[in-house]
C-alpha cells in the first residue's frame, strides 16, 4: 500500500500569510486555477506536493462565515470530499484614516489550502452521451456523490452554501448559490432545506448523464420524452460494445438514473426523494446487474481517474457571451474623443464628486450610474460596477472593454472609457475596522439627458398618450437588440431602466456587453453568476441558468408590453413578471385598446395590436415559441405578418 501523503494528515496546518505568498509564487497569475464569488484559487506547492490555494478577496466576509467554512471542511472525512490540508487566518493592525479620524484597523488575510485534484473538476469531463467518459465511469461518479450523506461540499461553494447538520428548514435573504442549481423555493422565497441539495443533485446527475447541451433539452420535452431521449442515446452508445444480455441490464440502470434525477428536480420539494431513497434505488440497479453476473467487468483507467475527489458540486461553467473582435471605424468627432480610454480612478472620482448621492442617475443589476461633469461642462455617465461583481481582471477586462467600445449603432449607448484599479479601503466589520483590497471597475458612457424609458412607462407621463413616440421607441429598442444579437452579444438585463432616450427620444440600449466581462465565449451556456432584474428574468435562466438570445427576447417582451400599455411591471417578488403578463393577456383586448385610444385611426390601432401580440409571444414559457429578433423587426416594419411567421419560421 502506498504511503499516505504527509499533506493529508487529519489536522490541517496553520500557515502564515507570507507562506501563502511563497506557496503561490506571490500570487502569480500563471498559477490561477479559477475564480469564484469569494476568492481566487491558485495552484501552489507545499512540501513538494501540489495543492489548491483559495485566497479570499471579499473584505466584508464575517469571521463567523470563514470559521463556518473552515469547520465544515473539517467535518467531512470522505473519499468524495476534497480535503483541507492547511489554512491562513491572519490579521495585522495598522493606523488608518476613516471618517476623518485615525483608527486602528485590521488587515485580514484568509486562505484555505486543499489537496489538488490532478484531473481537474467534473465540469471538464461532462459531455454528451457520445463523447467523454463511458457509462460505468459516470455511474460510479453519481454513486460516489450520493453515498456521502452530507453531500453539500461537492454541491456547494465549500461552506458558503448553508450546510445543514440536522433536518430543518431555514430562510435567508442572502442569495448565495449558482443559478441553474437553485430550486424554485429558494429563488422565490429563500427557503433552504435538505430538499435544496436534492434538487442540485438532480441537476448534476442529468449533466453527468447527458452533458450541458443535453440538460438544456429539458425545457423542450415532457418528462417522459426526456427520459426516452437520454435512454435512447445511451442504448445506442452501449450497444456498440455490450452483448445483448449486458445491454438490457445497463440500459435499465441508465433509465433508472435519469428517472431519479428528474424526481430530484420536482417543483414541489416535498415530492423529491431522500438521499437514502436514491442510494437504495441505485443499489437495486446494481443487484440486477450482479444477478446476471455482469459485475466482474473491471473499470478501465479512464473510469477510475475520477472516483475520488473529482466529484465536486456544480460544473464551473462561467456565464459568458460572444463578442466579435472587430473594429467599426473611428468615433464621431466629439470632445469625448480627446479623453484617454483607460481613465484614472481619481479622475472619475473628481468628475462625479466622489460618487456622491446627488450625482446618482440610477442603479441596476451590475452597479450604479453617476453623472460625471467634465471641465468644459460636457456630461458623461459613469457606471461603478458592484464590488461583488465577478468581472474579469486586468488585461482580460481591458481587452473585452475595448472590444465593446469598438461597437457603434444608433440604438446602443456609446461606451467611451473605462477604469479598473485596486484600492485599499477601510471597512467596518462587526465593530472592527478592516483594511481591504477593493478592485474598482468602472465604465463610462455617453450621457443621454432624457433619462431612462422606465420613468415614461406610466399613465400620465409625457408620452403616455403619444403613440408615435412610443412606437418609435419600441422599434429603436428592437433595432438595437438586432445589432447586438448579430454579433452576438446577449444583454442579460434588458428592461425599461436600461433603455435611455436622447434629445430626439431615440431609444438606446445601455449596459449591453457587461455580461461579456464575466466569462468565456459562448452563445448559449449555463451561468454561475446571478444577473438580471426581478420582473424581467426568463424562466429557463431563472431556474436552470440557461442563457441564449431567447433570454433577451423574454425581457424584451415585458419591456414592449410596458411601453405599449403605459402600465408598470411592478411585481418585485415575481422574477419573471407572471402577474403582469396575465394582466395584459386578460385586459388588453382590442376593445380595451380602442377605449384607451378612441382618436387613433385603424392603422395605429393595428400597430398597437401587433406590438401587444409580439410582446406576448416573446414571454412564452417555451423559449422555442418565442420569435427571433429578426422576425420581430420585420413585423414592426410591416415585412411579414404574425401568420406568415407562424407558418414559415420553423420550416
Helices and strands as residue ranges (DSSP letters): G 6-8, E 13-14, H 17-23, G 29-31, E 32-35, E 39-46, E 49-56, H 63-75, E 84-98, E 101-115, G 122-125, H 135-146, H 152-155, E 170-171, H 184-189, E 191-192, H 194-216, G 217-220, H 223-238, H 244-264, G 269-271, H 275-291, H 301-304, G 335-338, H 345-351, G 357-359, E 360-363, E 367-373, E 379-385, H 394-405, E 415-429, E 432-446, G 453-455, H 467-487, G 496-498, E 499-501, E 507-509, G 514-518, E 525-526, H 539-544, E 546-547, H 549-565, H 578-587, H 590-596, H 602-618, G 623-625, H 629-636, H 642-648
